[in-house]
Amino acid sequence: MILDADRSQIWLAKLKPYSERLAEVPELVVEGKLSRMVGLTLEAVGCRAAVGSRCRIETKSGRMIEAEVVGFSDARIFLMPTAEVHGLEPDCRVIPLGKNSLARVGFGLLGRVLDGAGNAIDDKGPLKTDAQISLNGVPINPLSRRPIREPLDVGVRAINSILSVGRGQRMGLFAGTGVGKSVLLGMMTKFTTADVVVVGLIGERGREVNEFVLKTLGEEGLKRAVVVVSPADCPPLMRVHAALLSTSIAEYFRDQGLDVLLLMDSLTRFAQAHREIALAIDEPPATKGYPPSVFAKLPHLVERAGNADHGGGSITAFYTVLAEGDDTNDPIADAARGVLDGHVILSRSLAESGHFPAIDIEASISRVMPDIIDAGHLQMARELRRLYSLYQQNRDLISVGAYQPGSDPRIDKAIERNPAILDFLQQDMDEPVDINRSLQELATLLGVNRAVAG
C-alpha cells in the first residue's frame, strides 16, 4: 500500500527532471505589431514587455529601430523610439528584447566623446569597456553615505572663497541664456582637482557641443574626462538616457575609489525631455505644463551623486538650471533648489557690465560651507558678503551723491573696499586660482592676517 506522502514523493521525482529541462529552454518571445503612432509615441499590440525594457521594430524595408517601453494600457504598450522613425508603417513587427538599457563602463572611456546610447562619436576607434551596469543606478542608504567634510578646489576664486564646495556636494548653477554659464563650467572642468571629470551635455546646440569639446575642454582637459552628448535634435528618450549614462559613468569611477566631478548641462533640458515623453503618453500636465512624474525624476537623478557608502570615492556634481526669462523661481528651478546642496546664481546685470564670472554672491549659497572650512575662513567670507551687500543696498544714494561720507562708518568702509571686492570676484577664464591663493587674496583684501584668521 502506497501512502499519500509516498505518492507525492514519487510524483516529485518524476517532475524534477522535466522542470530542470524546462528551465534550460529560453523564454518564448511573443512578437507583436505596430498599431498606432501619435506624435512621438508608438503603440504596439500582441506582445508583452515590461516598462523600461527594449523592443526592436522592423520596418518593411528591413531597417531595425530600437524603442523603449514607457507605459501601457490594457493590451497596448507605449514605446518611445531612440532614433528617427522614418519608414515606419502600420503592422511593422515589434520584437521584445527582454532587457533593460545598460551602460558600458571602464577606464577606456577616458578621453572619449559618447552619444546618449553610449556609442563613440569621436572617430577614435572602438570603445574599450570593462563592464556593464544599470543605467538607473543602485540607491545608496542615506545613513551609509560618508559625510561631506573636505573642501574641493574648483579653481574659481569666488567659489573657493565665498561659496566653498565640499567633496561630494551637489550644486546648482542657475543662469539665463548668454551670461557665461558654459564658460564657468569649462573653467571648473579644467581647474578642479578631481581624478575624473564626466560632462553631460543634454539638449544643447550642436555648435556649442563642438566648441566645448575642442575649445573649452581642450586636448589636455579631455584626457581625464568623459563627455556624453545628446544635442537638442535628438529624440527625448536619448536626452534622458544621456543624463542617466553620465551619472552611471560617474558612479563607476566613484566605486573605483576616485574623486569624480560631474558637470551636467542642463538639468532643465533633462526635465523638458521627460515632459515630452510624459505628455506623449497622456500624463496630465500639472505645473506650467510639467507632469508630476517630472518632479519625481529630478531627485532620483540628483541623489545618485555624492559620497559613496564604502571606499574613498566621491561624485561632486554641478547641475546647470536654465532660468527661463531670468526667472529663478520657475517650477524646475524651484524643485532643483529643494534637492541640491546649494546654488550659484549668475546675474545678467553683472554679465552685461562685463563682470565675469557673473556670480551674484548675495543670492548664492553653499549649504555645506560651514562644515568644511575653518572659523577664520568663514568669518572672512561673511565680512566680504556684508560689505558687498551694504554697497548694493545704498548704491543708488552713492551714485547720485546723496550719501554724505562719515554718516555711517560701515557704509564708508563698503565704499572704500568696493573696487577691490569687484576685482577680487572677477577672474580670467584661462587663469586658475587655487584655494590657498583665494584665501590669501581675500585676507589681503580685508586686511586680515590669514595665519591668525585660520
MOSUL-V919340 format. One record per pair of residues at least 12 apart in sequence whose C-alpha atoms are under 8 Angstrom apart, sorted by sequence separation. I is the first residue (numbers start at 0). J is the second residue. D is the distance in Angstrom with one decimal. If there is no record, write none. Layout:
BEGIN
i=I j=J d=D
i=I j=J d=D
END
This chain:
BEGIN
i=31 j=43 d=6.5
i=32 j=44 d=5.7
i=53 j=65 d=6.9
i=54 j=66 d=5.4
i=66 j=78 d=5.8
i=67 j=79 d=5.3
i=111 j=123 d=7.8
i=151 j=163 d=7.6
i=152 j=164 d=7.7
i=229 j=241 d=6.1
i=249 j=261 d=6.7
i=278 j=290 d=7.3
i=304 j=316 d=6.6
i=320 j=332 d=6.2
i=345 j=357 d=5.2
i=346 j=358 d=6.2
i=31 j=44 d=5.5
i=32 j=45 d=6.5
i=53 j=66 d=5.8
i=54 j=67 d=6.1
i=66 j=79 d=5.3
i=67 j=80 d=6.4
i=150 j=163 d=6.7
i=151 j=164 d=5.7
i=228 j=241 d=6.7
i=277 j=290 d=6.8
i=345 j=358 d=4.6
i=346 j=359 d=5.7
i=31 j=45 d=4.2
i=32 j=46 d=7.8
i=53 j=67 d=4.6
i=54 j=68 d=7.4
i=66 j=80 d=4.0
i=67 j=81 d=7.4
i=103 j=117 d=6.9
i=150 j=164 d=5.7
i=151 j=165 d=5.2
i=227 j=241 d=6.3
i=274 j=288 d=7.9
i=344 j=358 d=5.8
i=345 j=359 d=5.7
i=30 j=45 d=6.7
i=31 j=46 d=4.5
i=52 j=67 d=5.8
i=53 j=68 d=6.3
i=65 j=80 d=6.0
i=66 j=81 d=5.5
i=102 j=117 d=6.8
i=150 j=165 d=4.2
i=151 j=166 d=5.2
i=246 j=261 d=7.5
i=274 j=289 d=5.8
i=277 j=292 d=7.5
i=320 j=335 d=7.9
i=343 j=358 d=6.8
i=344 j=359 d=5.6
i=29 j=45 d=7.5
i=30 j=46 d=5.4
i=51 j=67 d=6.0
i=52 j=68 d=5.7
i=64 j=80 d=7.2
i=65 j=81 d=5.9
i=149 j=165 d=5.5
i=150 j=166 d=5.7
i=245 j=261 d=7.8
i=274 j=290 d=6.5
i=343 j=359 d=7.5
i=344 j=360 d=7.6
i=29 j=46 d=5.5
i=50 j=67 d=7.7
i=51 j=68 d=5.3
i=64 j=81 d=7.5
i=65 j=82 d=7.2
i=148 j=165 d=6.7
i=149 j=166 d=5.7
i=227 j=244 d=7.6
i=343 j=360 d=7.8
i=423 j=440 d=7.8
i=29 j=47 d=7.2
i=50 j=68 d=4.9
i=51 j=69 d=6.2
i=64 j=82 d=6.8
i=108 j=126 d=6.8
i=147 j=165 d=6.0
i=148 j=166 d=7.4
i=227 j=245 d=6.2
i=271 j=289 d=8.0
i=344 j=362 d=6.3
i=423 j=441 d=7.7
i=49 j=68 d=6.8
i=50 j=69 d=5.5
i=64 j=83 d=8.0
i=107 j=126 d=6.5
i=108 j=127 d=6.9
i=147 j=166 d=6.2
i=226 j=245 d=7.9
i=274 j=293 d=6.4
i=343 j=362 d=7.6
i=344 j=363 d=5.4
i=48 j=68 d=7.1
i=50 j=70 d=5.9
i=64 j=84 d=7.3
i=107 j=127 d=4.8
i=108 j=128 d=7.0
i=147 j=167 d=6.2
i=208 j=228 d=7.4
i=273 j=293 d=6.1
i=343 j=363 d=4.7
i=389 j=409 d=7.8
i=390 j=410 d=6.7
i=50 j=71 d=7.9
i=106 j=127 d=7.8
i=107 j=128 d=5.7
i=147 j=168 d=7.1
i=242 j=263 d=7.4
i=342 j=363 d=5.6
i=343 j=364 d=6.5
i=389 j=410 d=6.3
i=105 j=127 d=7.1
i=106 j=128 d=6.9
i=107 j=129 d=8.0
i=208 j=230 d=7.7
i=325 j=347 d=7.9
i=341 j=363 d=7.6
i=342 j=364 d=5.6
i=105 j=128 d=4.5
i=106 j=129 d=7.6
i=270 j=293 d=6.1
i=341 j=364 d=5.4
i=342 j=365 d=6.5
i=361 j=384 d=6.9
i=386 j=409 d=7.8
i=390 j=413 d=5.6
i=104 j=128 d=5.2
i=105 j=129 d=4.7
i=341 j=365 d=4.4
i=360 j=384 d=7.2
i=386 j=410 d=7.8
i=389 j=413 d=6.4
i=390 j=414 d=6.3
i=420 j=444 d=7.4
i=103 j=128 d=6.1
i=104 j=129 d=6.0
i=105 j=130 d=6.5
i=205 j=230 d=5.8
i=340 j=365 d=6.6
i=341 j=366 d=5.3
i=419 j=444 d=6.9
i=60 j=86 d=7.7
i=103 j=129 d=7.5
i=104 j=130 d=5.5
i=185 j=211 d=7.4
i=198 j=224 d=7.3
i=200 j=226 d=7.5
i=203 j=229 d=7.4
i=204 j=230 d=5.7
i=205 j=231 d=7.5
i=270 j=296 d=7.9
i=340 j=366 d=5.5
i=341 j=367 d=7.9
i=386 j=412 d=7.5
i=387 j=413 d=6.7
i=59 j=86 d=7.8
i=103 j=130 d=5.9
i=104 j=131 d=6.0
i=189 j=216 d=6.6
i=196 j=223 d=6.3
i=197 j=224 d=5.6
i=198 j=225 d=6.2
i=199 j=226 d=6.0
i=200 j=227 d=6.2
i=201 j=228 d=6.3
i=202 j=229 d=5.9
i=203 j=230 d=4.9
i=204 j=231 d=5.9
i=242 j=269 d=6.9
i=270 j=297 d=7.4
i=340 j=367 d=7.0
i=361 j=388 d=6.9
i=386 j=413 d=4.8
i=390 j=417 d=7.2
i=48 j=76 d=7.6
i=58 j=86 d=6.4
i=59 j=87 d=7.9
i=103 j=131 d=4.5
i=104 j=132 d=7.3
i=188 j=216 d=6.9
i=195 j=223 d=5.4
i=196 j=224 d=4.5
i=197 j=225 d=4.8
i=198 j=226 d=4.7
i=199 j=227 d=4.8
i=200 j=228 d=4.9
i=201 j=229 d=5.2
i=202 j=230 d=4.5
i=203 j=231 d=5.4
i=416 j=444 d=7.8
i=45 j=74 d=7.3
i=47 j=76 d=7.6
i=58 j=87 d=5.7
i=59 j=88 d=8.0
i=102 j=131 d=5.4
i=103 j=132 d=6.6
i=186 j=215 d=7.8
i=194 j=223 d=7.2
i=195 j=224 d=5.8
i=196 j=225 d=6.4
i=197 j=226 d=5.9
i=198 j=227 d=6.1
i=199 j=228 d=6.1
i=200 j=229 d=6.3
i=201 j=230 d=6.1
i=202 j=231 d=4.0
i=44 j=74 d=6.2
i=45 j=75 d=7.7
i=58 j=88 d=7.3
i=101 j=131 d=6.0
i=102 j=132 d=5.3
i=181 j=211 d=7.9
i=185 j=215 d=5.4
i=195 j=225 d=8.0
i=197 j=227 d=7.8
i=200 j=230 d=7.2
i=201 j=231 d=7.4
i=202 j=232 d=7.5
i=238 j=268 d=7.9
i=239 j=269 d=5.7
i=386 j=416 d=7.7
i=387 j=417 d=6.9
i=44 j=75 d=5.0
i=101 j=132 d=5.6
i=102 j=133 d=6.1
i=155 j=186 d=7.4
i=185 j=216 d=6.1
i=189 j=220 d=5.6
i=202 j=233 d=7.7
i=238 j=269 d=6.5
i=386 j=417 d=7.7
i=43 j=75 d=5.7
i=44 j=76 d=6.7
i=59 j=91 d=6.7
i=101 j=133 d=4.9
i=102 j=134 d=5.4
i=154 j=186 d=7.4
i=155 j=187 d=7.1
i=188 j=220 d=7.2
i=42 j=75 d=6.3
i=43 j=76 d=5.4
i=58 j=91 d=5.6
i=100 j=133 d=7.0
i=101 j=134 d=5.1
i=154 j=187 d=6.4
i=182 j=215 d=7.3
i=239 j=272 d=6.3
i=387 j=420 d=7.4
i=42 j=76 d=5.7
i=43 j=77 d=6.7
i=57 j=91 d=5.9
i=58 j=92 d=7.2
i=100 j=134 d=6.1
i=153 j=187 d=5.4
i=238 j=272 d=6.4
i=239 j=273 d=6.9
i=42 j=77 d=4.8
i=43 j=78 d=7.6
i=56 j=91 d=6.7
i=57 j=92 d=5.3
i=155 j=190 d=7.8
i=41 j=77 d=5.7
i=42 j=78 d=6.2
i=56 j=92 d=5.6
i=57 j=93 d=6.7
i=154 j=190 d=4.8
i=202 j=238 d=6.4
i=236 j=272 d=7.0
i=302 j=338 d=8.0
i=40 j=77 d=6.5
i=41 j=78 d=4.9
i=56 j=93 d=4.6
i=153 j=190 d=5.8
i=154 j=191 d=5.7
i=201 j=238 d=5.8
i=235 j=272 d=4.7
i=236 j=273 d=7.7
i=294 j=331 d=7.8
i=297 j=334 d=7.9
i=301 j=338 d=7.3
i=383 j=420 d=7.7
i=40 j=78 d=5.9
i=41 j=79 d=6.3
i=55 j=93 d=5.8
i=56 j=94 d=6.3
i=152 j=190 d=8.0
i=153 j=191 d=4.0
i=235 j=273 d=7.0
i=297 j=335 d=7.3
i=301 j=339 d=7.5
i=40 j=79 d=5.5
i=41 j=80 d=7.7
i=54 j=93 d=6.5
i=55 j=94 d=5.1
i=152 j=191 d=5.7
i=153 j=192 d=6.6
i=39 j=79 d=6.6
i=40 j=80 d=7.7
i=54 j=94 d=5.5
i=55 j=95 d=6.4
i=151 j=191 d=7.6
i=152 j=192 d=5.8
i=201 j=241 d=6.8
i=235 j=275 d=6.7
i=236 j=276 d=7.3
i=294 j=334 d=7.0
i=298 j=338 d=6.1
i=39 j=80 d=7.7
i=54 j=95 d=4.3
i=55 j=96 d=6.8
i=151 j=192 d=7.1
i=200 j=241 d=8.0
i=201 j=242 d=6.8
i=235 j=276 d=6.8
i=53 j=95 d=6.4
i=54 j=96 d=5.2
i=199 j=241 d=6.9
i=52 j=95 d=7.9
i=53 j=96 d=5.6
i=54 j=97 d=7.7
i=199 j=242 d=6.2
i=287 j=330 d=7.4
i=52 j=96 d=7.4
i=53 j=97 d=6.6
i=286 j=330 d=6.9
i=52 j=97 d=6.3
i=53 j=98 d=5.9
i=52 j=98 d=5.3
i=53 j=99 d=5.9
i=199 j=245 d=5.6
i=46 j=93 d=7.7
i=48 j=95 d=6.2
i=52 j=99 d=4.3
i=53 j=100 d=7.1
i=198 j=245 d=6.9
i=46 j=94 d=7.9
i=47 j=95 d=7.4
i=51 j=99 d=5.9
i=52 j=100 d=6.9
i=197 j=245 d=6.5
i=46 j=95 d=7.4
i=48 j=97 d=7.1
i=51 j=100 d=7.5
i=43 j=93 d=7.1
i=197 j=248 d=7.5
i=197 j=249 d=6.3
i=266 j=318 d=5.9
i=267 j=319 d=7.5
i=250 j=303 d=7.7
i=254 j=307 d=7.2
i=258 j=311 d=7.9
i=259 j=312 d=7.6
i=261 j=314 d=6.5
i=263 j=316 d=7.7
i=265 j=318 d=6.2
i=266 j=319 d=5.9
i=267 j=320 d=5.4
i=35 j=89 d=6.7
i=246 j=300 d=7.8
i=250 j=304 d=7.5
i=253 j=307 d=7.1
i=256 j=310 d=5.7
i=257 j=311 d=6.9
i=258 j=312 d=5.2
i=259 j=313 d=5.9
i=260 j=314 d=5.8
i=261 j=315 d=6.1
i=262 j=316 d=5.8
i=263 j=317 d=6.3
i=264 j=318 d=6.2
i=265 j=319 d=4.8
i=266 j=320 d=5.5
i=267 j=321 d=5.9
i=33 j=88 d=7.6
i=34 j=89 d=5.6
i=254 j=309 d=8.0
i=255 j=310 d=7.9
i=256 j=311 d=4.8
i=257 j=312 d=4.6
i=258 j=313 d=4.8
i=259 j=314 d=4.7
i=260 j=315 d=5.0
i=261 j=316 d=4.5
i=262 j=317 d=4.9
i=263 j=318 d=4.9
i=264 j=319 d=5.2
i=265 j=320 d=5.9
i=266 j=321 d=7.9
i=33 j=89 d=5.6
i=34 j=90 d=6.0
i=254 j=310 d=7.2
i=256 j=312 d=3.9
i=257 j=313 d=6.6
i=258 j=314 d=6.2
i=259 j=315 d=6.2
i=260 j=316 d=5.8
i=261 j=317 d=6.3
i=262 j=318 d=6.1
i=263 j=319 d=6.4
i=264 j=320 d=7.7
i=265 j=321 d=7.2
i=32 j=89 d=7.8
i=33 j=90 d=4.7
i=195 j=252 d=7.5
i=243 j=300 d=7.3
i=246 j=303 d=7.2
i=255 j=312 d=6.7
i=256 j=313 d=7.5
i=258 j=315 d=7.8
i=260 j=317 d=7.9
i=32 j=90 d=4.9
i=33 j=91 d=5.1
i=246 j=304 d=7.3
i=253 j=311 d=7.9
i=254 j=312 d=6.0
i=32 j=91 d=5.4
i=33 j=92 d=6.5
i=253 j=312 d=4.4
i=32 j=92 d=4.7
i=33 j=93 d=6.4
i=252 j=312 d=7.7
i=253 j=313 d=5.3
i=31 j=92 d=6.0
i=32 j=93 d=5.1
i=203 j=264 d=7.8
i=253 j=314 d=6.4
i=270 j=331 d=7.5
i=30 j=92 d=6.8
i=31 j=93 d=4.9
i=195 j=257 d=7.3
i=197 j=259 d=7.3
i=199 j=261 d=7.8
i=201 j=263 d=7.3
i=376 j=438 d=7.3
i=379 j=441 d=7.3
i=383 j=445 d=7.6
i=30 j=93 d=5.7
i=31 j=94 d=6.5
i=194 j=257 d=6.0
i=195 j=258 d=6.6
i=196 j=259 d=5.7
i=197 j=260 d=6.2
i=198 j=261 d=6.0
i=199 j=262 d=6.2
i=200 j=263 d=6.2
i=201 j=264 d=5.7
i=202 j=265 d=7.4
i=379 j=442 d=7.1
i=30 j=94 d=4.9
i=194 j=258 d=5.3
i=195 j=259 d=4.9
i=196 j=260 d=4.7
i=197 j=261 d=4.9
i=198 j=262 d=4.8
i=199 j=263 d=4.6
i=200 j=264 d=5.0
i=201 j=265 d=5.7
i=250 j=314 d=7.4
i=267 j=331 d=6.6
i=29 j=94 d=7.3
i=30 j=95 d=6.8
i=193 j=258 d=5.4
i=194 j=259 d=6.0
i=195 j=260 d=6.3
i=196 j=261 d=6.0
i=197 j=262 d=6.3
i=198 j=263 d=5.9
i=199 j=264 d=6.1
i=200 j=265 d=6.8
i=201 j=266 d=7.9
i=249 j=314 d=6.8
i=267 j=332 d=7.9
i=28 j=94 d=7.5
i=29 j=95 d=7.4
i=193 j=259 d=5.7
i=194 j=260 d=7.9
i=196 j=262 d=7.6
i=198 j=264 d=7.9
i=199 j=265 d=7.9
i=202 j=268 d=5.6
i=379 j=445 d=7.5
i=28 j=95 d=6.8
i=193 j=260 d=6.1
i=201 j=268 d=6.2
i=202 j=269 d=7.6
i=201 j=269 d=6.6
i=356 j=424 d=7.7
i=357 j=425 d=7.9
i=191 j=260 d=7.8
i=356 j=425 d=6.0
i=355 j=425 d=5.4
i=356 j=426 d=6.6
i=354 j=425 d=6.2
i=355 j=426 d=6.4
i=188 j=260 d=7.9
i=355 j=427 d=7.6
i=188 j=262 d=7.9
i=375 j=449 d=7.7
i=375 j=451 d=7.7
i=376 j=452 d=6.9
i=375 j=452 d=4.2
i=376 j=453 d=6.3
i=184 j=262 d=7.3
i=374 j=452 d=7.5
i=375 j=453 d=4.5
i=374 j=453 d=6.8
i=373 j=453 d=6.3
i=166 j=258 d=7.9
i=134 j=240 d=7.8
i=135 j=243 d=6.5
i=134 j=243 d=5.9
i=111 j=221 d=7.6
i=117 j=227 d=7.7
i=134 j=244 d=6.0
i=110 j=221 d=5.0
i=136 j=247 d=6.3
i=109 j=221 d=7.6
i=110 j=222 d=4.5
i=113 j=225 d=7.8
i=115 j=227 d=6.5
i=135 j=247 d=7.4
i=109 j=222 d=6.2
i=110 j=223 d=6.1
i=111 j=224 d=7.4
i=112 j=225 d=6.2
i=113 j=226 d=6.2
i=114 j=227 d=5.6
i=115 j=228 d=6.2
i=134 j=247 d=6.0
i=109 j=223 d=5.7
i=110 j=224 d=5.4
i=111 j=225 d=5.5
i=112 j=226 d=4.7
i=113 j=227 d=4.8
i=114 j=228 d=4.9
i=115 j=229 d=5.5
i=133 j=247 d=7.4
i=136 j=250 d=7.9
i=109 j=224 d=5.4
i=110 j=225 d=5.7
i=111 j=226 d=6.5
i=112 j=227 d=5.9
i=113 j=228 d=6.0
i=114 j=229 d=5.8
i=132 j=247 d=7.5
i=109 j=225 d=5.2
i=110 j=226 d=7.9
i=112 j=228 d=7.2
i=108 j=225 d=6.2
i=116 j=237 d=6.9
i=115 j=237 d=5.2
i=115 j=238 d=6.4
i=115 j=239 d=7.9
i=116 j=240 d=6.9
i=117 j=241 d=8.0
i=115 j=240 d=5.5
i=116 j=241 d=7.0
i=115 j=241 d=4.0
i=114 j=241 d=6.9
i=115 j=242 d=7.8
i=117 j=244 d=7.3
i=116 j=244 d=7.9
i=115 j=244 d=7.0
i=169 j=301 d=7.5
i=169 j=304 d=7.0
i=169 j=305 d=6.7
i=167 j=304 d=7.3
i=168 j=305 d=5.8
i=167 j=305 d=4.2
i=168 j=306 d=8.0
i=166 j=305 d=8.0
i=167 j=306 d=4.9
i=180 j=319 d=7.8
i=166 j=306 d=7.7
i=102 j=244 d=6.2
i=104 j=248 d=6.1
i=102 j=247 d=6.8
i=172 j=317 d=6.6
i=174 j=319 d=7.4
i=176 j=321 d=7.3
i=102 j=248 d=7.5
i=105 j=251 d=7.7
i=167 j=313 d=5.2
i=168 j=314 d=7.5
i=169 j=315 d=5.9
i=170 j=316 d=6.1
i=171 j=317 d=5.6
i=172 j=318 d=5.9
i=173 j=319 d=5.8
i=174 j=320 d=6.4
i=175 j=321 d=5.5
i=176 j=322 d=7.8
i=104 j=251 d=6.9
i=166 j=313 d=6.7
i=167 j=314 d=5.0
i=168 j=315 d=5.0
i=169 j=316 d=4.7
i=170 j=317 d=4.9
i=171 j=318 d=4.8
i=172 j=319 d=4.4
i=173 j=320 d=4.7
i=174 j=321 d=5.4
i=175 j=322 d=4.7
i=166 j=314 d=7.3
i=167 j=315 d=4.3
i=168 j=316 d=6.4
i=169 j=317 d=6.0
i=170 j=318 d=6.3
i=171 j=319 d=5.7
i=172 j=320 d=5.9
i=173 j=321 d=6.0
i=174 j=322 d=5.4
i=175 j=323 d=6.2
i=166 j=315 d=5.7
i=167 j=316 d=7.3
i=169 j=318 d=7.7
i=171 j=320 d=6.6
i=173 j=322 d=6.4
i=175 j=324 d=6.8
i=165 j=315 d=7.6
i=175 j=325 d=5.1
i=82 j=233 d=7.6
i=83 j=234 d=7.7
i=174 j=325 d=7.1
i=82 j=234 d=6.5
i=81 j=234 d=6.2
i=174 j=327 d=7.9
i=80 j=234 d=7.4
i=173 j=327 d=7.1
i=81 j=236 d=6.1
i=80 j=236 d=7.2
i=81 j=237 d=5.9
i=79 j=236 d=6.7
i=147 j=306 d=7.5
i=173 j=332 d=7.6
i=146 j=306 d=7.4
i=145 j=306 d=5.8
i=144 j=306 d=5.9
i=145 j=307 d=6.5
i=144 j=307 d=5.6
i=145 j=308 d=6.1
i=139 j=303 d=7.7
i=144 j=308 d=4.4
i=145 j=309 d=7.9
i=171 j=335 d=7.4
i=138 j=303 d=7.0
i=143 j=308 d=5.0
i=144 j=309 d=7.8
i=171 j=336 d=7.3
i=180 j=345 d=7.5
i=137 j=303 d=8.0
i=179 j=345 d=7.9
i=136 j=303 d=7.2
i=178 j=345 d=6.8
i=139 j=307 d=7.7
i=140 j=308 d=7.6
i=171 j=339 d=6.5
i=178 j=346 d=7.1
i=139 j=308 d=6.9
i=170 j=339 d=5.7
i=171 j=340 d=7.9
i=173 j=342 d=6.9
i=178 j=347 d=5.8
i=169 j=339 d=5.5
i=170 j=340 d=5.6
i=171 j=341 d=6.3
i=172 j=342 d=5.8
i=173 j=343 d=6.0
i=174 j=344 d=6.2
i=175 j=345 d=7.7
i=169 j=340 d=5.2
i=170 j=341 d=5.1
i=171 j=342 d=4.4
i=172 j=343 d=4.9
i=173 j=344 d=4.9
i=174 j=345 d=5.1
i=179 j=350 d=7.4
i=168 j=340 d=6.3
i=169 j=341 d=7.1
i=170 j=342 d=5.4
i=171 j=343 d=6.1
i=172 j=344 d=6.2
i=173 j=345 d=6.2
i=174 j=346 d=7.2
i=175 j=347 d=7.4
i=178 j=350 d=5.5
i=170 j=343 d=7.4
i=172 j=345 d=7.5
i=178 j=351 d=8.0
i=183 j=356 d=6.6
i=179 j=355 d=7.4
i=179 j=356 d=6.7
i=179 j=357 d=7.1
i=178 j=357 d=7.0
i=170 j=365 d=7.7
i=79 j=276 d=7.6
i=162 j=360 d=8.0
i=161 j=360 d=7.5
i=168 j=367 d=7.7
i=157 j=358 d=7.8
i=162 j=363 d=7.6
i=164 j=365 d=6.7
i=162 j=364 d=6.1
i=163 j=365 d=6.5
i=165 j=367 d=6.8
i=77 j=280 d=7.2
i=162 j=365 d=5.3
i=164 j=367 d=7.3
i=165 j=368 d=7.1
i=164 j=368 d=6.6
i=163 j=368 d=5.5
i=162 j=368 d=6.9
i=165 j=371 d=6.5
i=163 j=371 d=8.0
i=163 j=372 d=7.8
i=70 j=280 d=7.2
i=160 j=376 d=7.7
i=161 j=380 d=5.2
i=147 j=367 d=7.4
i=160 j=380 d=6.6
i=161 j=381 d=8.0
i=150 j=371 d=5.6
i=148 j=370 d=6.2
i=149 j=371 d=5.4
i=150 j=372 d=7.1
i=147 j=370 d=7.7
i=148 j=371 d=4.9
i=149 j=372 d=8.0
i=161 j=384 d=8.0
i=147 j=371 d=7.3
i=40 j=276 d=8.0
i=39 j=276 d=7.8
i=40 j=279 d=6.0
i=39 j=279 d=6.4
i=40 j=280 d=6.8
i=38 j=279 d=6.9
i=190 j=431 d=6.0
i=37 j=279 d=7.8
i=186 j=428 d=6.2
i=186 j=429 d=7.4
i=183 j=428 d=7.6
i=186 j=431 d=7.8
i=182 j=428 d=7.2
i=157 j=423 d=7.5
i=156 j=423 d=7.7
i=157 j=424 d=5.3
i=156 j=424 d=6.9
i=157 j=425 d=7.5
i=156 j=425 d=8.0
i=156 j=426 d=7.3
i=155 j=426 d=7.5
i=159 j=433 d=7.5
i=160 j=434 d=7.1
i=159 j=434 d=5.6
i=155 j=431 d=6.5
i=156 j=432 d=5.6
i=154 j=431 d=4.9
i=155 j=432 d=5.7
i=156 j=433 d=7.1
i=160 j=437 d=5.9
i=154 j=432 d=4.8
i=155 j=433 d=7.2
i=156 j=434 d=7.4
i=159 j=437 d=6.6
i=160 j=438 d=6.0
i=154 j=433 d=4.9
i=153 j=433 d=7.3
i=154 j=434 d=7.2
i=157 j=437 d=7.9
i=152 j=433 d=6.2
i=156 j=437 d=5.3
i=160 j=441 d=7.4
i=152 j=434 d=5.8
END
